[in-house]
Amino acid sequence: MGRGVIMLTEPSGAEQWLDLLRERSGRMESGGQLLLRYEVLPPKERPPPPPQPLGPRETLHKTKSFRPDVSHGRLTPDYSSLDIQIIEAKNLAKTDLIGKVDPYVELCWGGGKAFKRTKTIDNTQNPRWNETWNGIRVPEDIDYVTLMVYDEDPMDTFDFLGMYRIPLDETARGDKWVNLLPRDNNKEDLQMMKKNKKTLGQLHFKVNYTPGRGATLVRPDSGFREFSSAAPLPTRLKLRIVCAENLISTDTNGKADPYVVFCLNRKTAEKKHRTSVKKSSLSPVWDETFLLSDLDESITSITFQIFDSDAFSKDDFMGQARLDTQLREDGEHWLLLVPRPNDAEDMRTFKRVSYAGKLLVRTEWSHSW
């Protein structure tokens, strides 16, 4: 029914509401909440273990993370988190014949179901919610959060009022006023905009997205200063792009000619960071290896994008996925493909399919080749 992870960082006897997540049709959605109360027993005193040399690398089917020694401290969370405050909206479109609207906001992972919702403000086109959620754990392979504004109507279906997608990257910080957007390729939304002076109104929110930084050590006597692992992070990566499965079709013949490009920290991809083209396949096998060096701690992710090669027009986008590299994990990674945030053409393409396929990559980190 759902799963979640609890970080034992609170005092003994603390209570925590745990957000549960579940996967359905390749998408992560909310599975409710679970209230937990726990007690952390003190460990037996023991001398700190001597540093151990790295042994032979494990096989690619196992995972090994470079984590710090925690025998005399505690770990801060190593997952990406989101703080968000939904403040207010202005000039919302009117959908009711009598009176104004009763708006509320839903927060959704990507294009999936809602995981948070504000209260409903009655009879206003300029609602003020001022609701805050801190420390929301971001599921893996989620690239954006969608804010959906609705008009609550207990006697009928809830009316759509506008939406906005927040990309989960370095831009997801600060106090923002944004224009609400229509749903992709929806004639009713466009007609509503036309009646409302060609706007759906504006939404005001504050957001702070914190990418997972890997496990860090906090000493009890340090005033909660963070210490990184004593062992240096590996800076060389053998990246193997293996295959993809169940890609969406972009050609009239029901096939595609896919290739993969990748970039570090969402920057522009270099020409050498590209696979070959595989003809007429929606489940291509590339099995190509790239050697990357000088990947210091500032490199926190790798973004993969798949395109359909076309000799006579612009190459068609087929999906993207992001791999978190902060823990320097060796292993096999199946990555779900998603559209680019706030790209109307992508959303139209992905709207007609419930699943856009997945990409398999393998990583092997080292200090030298």
N, C-alpha and C positions, 0 to 999 in steps of 0.2 A: 504493500500500500504506500510505502514511502520510506526514505532513508535520510539520515543526516549525520553530522559529525559534531561532537562536543569537544571543545578545547578546555582542558582542566587547568585554567589559569585564574579562576576566581577563588576566593577564600573558602576554606572547608565549610560545608553546610550550606553553600549558596544554592539558589534556585536559578534555572535557566529555561527560557522558552526556546525550544529547538525547532527551526524551520525544516520541514520534511520535503524532500524532492523526489519525484518519480519520473521515469522516462516513458513516453507514449508516442508511438509513431515517429521515433527519432528525435523527439523534442522533450526538453525538460519542463515540467510544470509543477505547481505547488501541490503538495500532498497533505497540507494541514500543519498543525503545530503540536508539539509534545512538551509537557512540563516535566522537567527533571530536577531532582534534588540529590546531591551527592556529597560524600565526605572523603577527603583525600587523607590517607594515612601517612604519617611521616616515614620516610625510608630509614632503614638501619644505617648507622654511621659506618662509613667505609672510606679508605683512602682513595683518592682519584686514580683511575686506571692509567697505566703508562700509555703513551701514544702508540698505536699499532700501525705498521706499514701497510699500505694497500696491497692486497693479494691479487691473484690473477683475476682478470675481468670475468664477470658472469656472462652467461649466454645472452643473446639478444631477446630471449623470451622471458628474462627476469629483469627486475628493476632494482637499481641501486642509486640512492640519493646521497649526495655529499652534505651531511648534516653535522652540526657541532656537537661536542660532548656536553651532555646535560646533567652530569652527576652532581654539579654544585650550582645549579640555577634552574630556570624554567624557560619554556619555549613560548615565544609569541606566535600567533597564528601565521601559517605559511600559505594561506589562500587569499584570493582577491576579494576585497570587500567594498561595499557601497554605502555611503551616507547620503540621504536625500531628504529634502524638505520641500513639500508641495505647498506653496504659499497662497497664491491667488490666481484669478483669471479676470480678464476684462473683455467687454464687448462680445460675449458669446452669442452665437446665432440663436434666434428664437424658433422653436419647433412647435410650441403649443399655440393653438388658436386663441385660447383665453389665458391671460396671465403670462408669466415669464417661464423660465426653465428651473429645474431642480438638479443642478449639476453635481457630479462627483468624478473622481479620477481613479482609474485603475493603472497599476504598474505591472507590466508583463515582461517576462524574459524573452527577448527576441520577438518573434511573432506568435508566441505561445499564449497559454492562459495566464490570468492575473495571479500574482503572488502577494500583492498588497492592494488596499483600497482605502480611499479617504471616506470621511462621512459625507452625507448628502446635505447641501445647503439649499434650503427651499426658496423658490420664487425670486430668483435674481439672475441677471446676466453678468454680474460682477462679483462672483463668490470669493470668499476668503476662507481657506481651510487651515493653513498654518499647522500642518501635521508633519512630523519628523520621524524617520526611521534611521537608526545608526547601526553600523556593523553588519549589514546584510551580506551574507555569504553569496558570492557570485558563482553559479555552476560553471563547470568547465565547458569550453566550446561556445560560450555565449559572448557575442560581440556587441550587443546593444540592448538597451532597455527601451520599451515602448510605453509612452504615457498616453492613455486613451481617456478622453473626456466624454461622459455620457449624461443624458437627461433622464433621471429616474422617473418612471411612470408606473405606478402600481396597477393601473387599469389596462396597460398595453405594453408592448415591447419597449425596452429602453432605447431612446434615440441617440444616435451618434452625434457628437458635437465637434470633434476634432482630435488630432493625434500629433505626437512628436516623438521621434526616435533619438535617444541619447547614445552616441557611440561610446563604448567603454574603452577609451584611450586617454591620451594626455589632455585632450580638450574637455574631458568630463570633470571639470573643476570650476567652482565659482558660483556667482549669483547671475542668473540668466533670465532675460525676457525673450520669448520666442513666439513666432507666429504659428498658430495651429494649422495643421495641414489636412487635406482630405484624404480619404483612403484611395489607394491606387485604382485608377480606372473605374471610379464609382460615379455615375451620372447624378444620383441623388445628392451626393455631397457637393458636386459642382453647382447644382441648381441652388442649394442652400447658401453657398458662398455668394452667388449672384444676387440673391435676395438680401443678403446682409452686407451690402456695399463691398462685394468682392473680398471678403475676409471671413474667417471663422473665429476671429478673436485672438487674444494673446494669453500665454501662460507664463507665470512667474514661478521659478523654483531655484533651489540651491542644491548643488551636487558636489560630491567629492568621491572620486573613484580611486581606490588604492590597490595597485597590482600586488599580487602575492610576492613577497620578497624572499621566500624560502625561510627555513627555520632559523631563528636568531636566539642567542643566549642572553638572558637577563640575570645578572648576579643580584642576590638579595641586598648586598651592601653597596650597590652602585647607583642608588637613586633612580632605578629603572632605566639606566642607559643601556643601549643595545650593543652587544659585542658580536661580531661576525665570527664564523668558524675559524679556529686556529689553522686548519689546513687550507691552503690556497685553493681557490676554485679552478677547475680545469678550464683552459681557454681554447682548446682545439676540439673540433667536432667533426666526426665522420657521419654525414647525413645521407641516408639512403631513402630515396623516394621509390617505393615499391610498386604500388598499384592503386587503383580506385575501383569502386563498385557502384553500380546502379546510378550512373550519372544521368542528368536530364538531357533529353534530346533537343538539339537546336536546329538540325537539318530536316528538310522535307522528307528525306528517306528514312527518318527515324533513328539515324545514327549521328555521330559526331567525330571530329578529328582532334582529340584533346591533347593538351600539353600543360605542364605545370610551371609556374614561375613562383619564386619565393623572395621575401625581403626580410631584413632584420629590423625589429622595432617599428614596423609599418612604414619604413622609408621606401623610396622608389627601388624597384628590383634592378639589379645589375644584369647585363646581357648574359653573363656567364652563369647566372643562377636560373637556368631554364632547362627543362628536359626536352627530349625529342618529341615529335608529333606521332601519335599512334592513329592510324587510319581506320575509319569506320568502326568505332568501338565505344560502347558505353561502360565497359569494364576493362579499361586498358591496363597493361602491365608494362611499366617502364624499367624498374629495377636498376636505377642509375644512382651512382654515389658521388657526393660532393664533399670535398675537404675544405673546412672553414677554419681559419686561425684568427688569433687576436680577438677572441670573443670575451671581453672583460665583463665585469659585473653590470655595466651599463646596458648590455644586451639582455633584455628580459623576455623577448618573444620572437618567434618566427611566424610570419604570415604566409600561407600558401594560397595561391589563386589558380584556378583551372580555367582555361579558355579553349574554345573550339576554333581551330585554325581555318581560315577562309581566304583563298587566293584572290577573290574578287571583291571583298568587302571587309569591313572591320571585324576582327575576331570577336566572337560572342563569349560573354562571361558565363561560366557554368557553376560557380560557387567558390567560396573561400573558407579557410579554417585557420585558426591560430593555435600555435603550440607554445605553452609557457616553458621557458628555458631557465628559470631562476634557480631551480633545484638541481640542474645539471644531471638529469636522470637518464640512465641508459635503458633502452628497451624498445618495445613495439608500441606504436601509438595509432589507434584508429580515431580519426578526426571527422566529425560530422560537418558537412558543407552547408553554409548559410549564405544569404544574400549580403551585399554590402549595405551598411546602414544608410538610411535616407536616400537611397537610390530608387527612384520610382520605376525605372525600367526593370531593375532586378526584382522588385517586389511584384510586378505584373507577371514576370516569368515564373517566379517561385509560387505565386498564388494558385496556379493551376496544378501544382503537384504538392503532395503532403510530405514528400521525402526527396531530397536532392542528392542523395548518395553520400559516400564517405571516402576518405583518403587514408592510406596506410603509409606511415613513415617509420623509420628506425633510426635511433640515435645512439652513438657511442662517443663518450667524452673522454679526453685524455689530456695530459700535460705536454705530451710530445707525440709525434707520429711513430 
